Amino acid sequence: MNERIVAGVPLAGMKLSPATNKKVKAYEDAKARYRKYLADNRDCAAPLPYSTLRGPQNLKPPALVKAEKELKELDAKAIAKGEPLTDKDEFLAPVRARIDEYKRTEPLLKKAMEEAEEAAIEAIRAELPSLARQAMDAATEAKKEYEKALEAAQVAQAALRGQIKRFMQYVTGGVVRDARFRGVIGESDKYLAAWDITEDGRLSYAGAFSLGLVGPGAFNVDTIDLTDFIEPEEEEMTPWEHGHRSLDPNAEKHVVWRPGSYN
């Protein structure tokens, strides 16, 4: 979305009076013209002067530097062939004319842009109360939509928690009624973080570990055959310390779980 901003005031999607819209459009057009002119004629602008140990350096516009370089190359070829030198003033005249035109045009375009901006700002300032009311009404509607979405999310969250608890009861024959939540400390919703399903529709090993179904410290209960419920491939993992995987690359690796019923 094109975020229309004038003097720090965002205007995209807001209703303005026809008169203000006209002034804002005039400013945007003036700014576009100015920027395009600068881009098309950047080689006519002299770089800002800077100081060195030899004193201030007044640099030439790139277009003039390029033309003078071309003239030197032509002069060198002329000398080599024994021909007369190219007339300097005549050769540089078109470039100097462009630079002179730039020096006249750039300030005028800039001034026109600044004047249009001032007019737009003045018009917008008069409409700030209207813009504030529009934003206030929009915020009120947004809050209503947010509350609806939040309520729906809470219902879905409760459903997720309830079904995970049921899953735990079913796989343990009703012995375990909730998850253990290891390795998801700090998550805003531990049930959402723990329920990690793989592409083949099985619970990932990390998710099963978080729920307390596998790995060191898992619930010490009989379960149904978990082959169809937890990813079956063996995974090599470094030892777990205090419920977290060791980050030591030299730690001895071992197979942490094989699918199936366990105690």
ZIWO-V752151 format. One record per backbone hydrogen bond with DSSP energy under -0.5 kcal/mol. CO is the residue of the C=O (numbers start at 0). NH is the residue of the N-H. E is the energy in kcal/mol with one decimal. If there is no record, write none. Layout:
CO	NH	E
CO	NH	E
This chain:
0	2	-0.9
1	3	-1.2
2	4	-0.5
3	10	-4.0
3	11	-0.8
5	8	-1.9
7	9	-0.6
8	5	-2.1
10	13	-2.1
13	15	-0.5
16	20	-2.9
17	21	-2.1
18	22	-1.8
19	23	-2.7
20	24	-2.6
21	25	-2.1
22	26	-2.0
23	27	-2.5
24	28	-2.5
25	29	-2.2
26	30	-2.6
27	31	-2.2
28	32	-2.4
29	33	-2.2
30	34	-2.5
31	35	-2.3
32	36	-2.4
33	37	-2.3
34	38	-2.3
35	39	-2.6
36	40	-1.5
38	41	-0.7
40	43	-2.2
41	44	-1.0
42	62	-3.0
43	45	-0.5
44	61	-0.6
49	56	-3.0
51	54	-1.9
54	51	-1.4
55	57	-0.6
56	49	-1.3
56	58	-0.9
60	63	-0.7
60	64	-2.1
61	65	-2.6
62	66	-2.0
63	67	-2.6
64	68	-1.9
65	69	-2.2
66	70	-2.2
67	71	-2.1
68	72	-1.9
69	73	-2.1
70	74	-2.6
71	75	-2.4
72	76	-1.9
73	77	-2.4
74	78	-2.6
75	79	-2.0
76	80	-1.6
77	81	-0.7
77	82	-3.1
78	81	-0.7
86	90	-2.2
87	91	-2.6
88	92	-1.1
89	93	-0.5
91	95	-2.7
92	96	-2.4
93	97	-1.9
94	98	-2.3
95	99	-2.6
96	100	-2.4
97	101	-2.3
98	102	-2.5
99	103	-1.4
100	104	-2.9
101	105	-2.5
103	107	-0.8
104	108	-2.6
105	109	-2.3
106	110	-2.4
107	111	-2.3
108	112	-2.1
109	113	-2.5
110	114	-2.5
111	115	-2.1
112	116	-2.3
113	117	-2.3
114	118	-2.0
115	119	-2.2
116	120	-2.8
117	121	-2.2
118	122	-1.9
119	123	-2.6
120	124	-2.6
121	125	-1.2
122	126	-0.7
123	126	-1.1
124	127	-1.0
126	130	-2.5
127	131	-2.8
128	132	-2.1
129	133	-2.2
130	134	-2.4
131	135	-2.4
132	136	-2.6
133	137	-2.3
134	138	-2.5
135	139	-2.0
136	140	-2.0
137	141	-2.5
138	142	-2.3
139	143	-1.7
140	144	-2.1
141	145	-2.5
142	146	-2.7
143	147	-2.0
144	148	-2.5
145	149	-2.9
146	150	-2.3
147	151	-2.3
148	152	-2.5
149	153	-2.4
150	154	-2.0
151	155	-2.4
152	156	-2.8
153	157	-2.3
154	158	-2.0
155	159	-2.5
156	160	-2.5
157	161	-2.4
158	162	-2.4
159	163	-2.3
160	164	-2.3
161	165	-2.0
162	166	-2.5
163	167	-2.3
164	168	-2.0
165	169	-2.7
166	170	-2.6
167	171	-1.1
168	173	-3.5
169	172	-0.9
170	223	-1.9
171	174	-1.2
183	186	-1.9
188	192	-2.1
189	193	-2.4
190	194	-1.9
193	195	-2.1
194	196	-0.7
195	203	-3.3
197	200	-1.8
201	197	-3.5
202	230	-2.4
203	207	-2.8
204	208	-2.7
205	209	-2.3
206	210	-2.0
207	211	-0.7
207	212	-2.8
207	213	-0.7
208	211	-0.9
209	180	-1.5
209	181	-1.2
210	179	-1.2
211	218	-2.5
214	217	-1.7
218	220	-1.6
225	228	-1.5
225	229	-2.3
228	202	-3.1
231	258	-0.5
234	236	-0.6
234	255	-1.2
236	253	-1.5
238	245	-2.2
240	243	-1.4
243	240	-3.5
246	248	-0.6
247	250	-1.7
251	238	-0.7
253	236	-1.6
261	222	-0.5
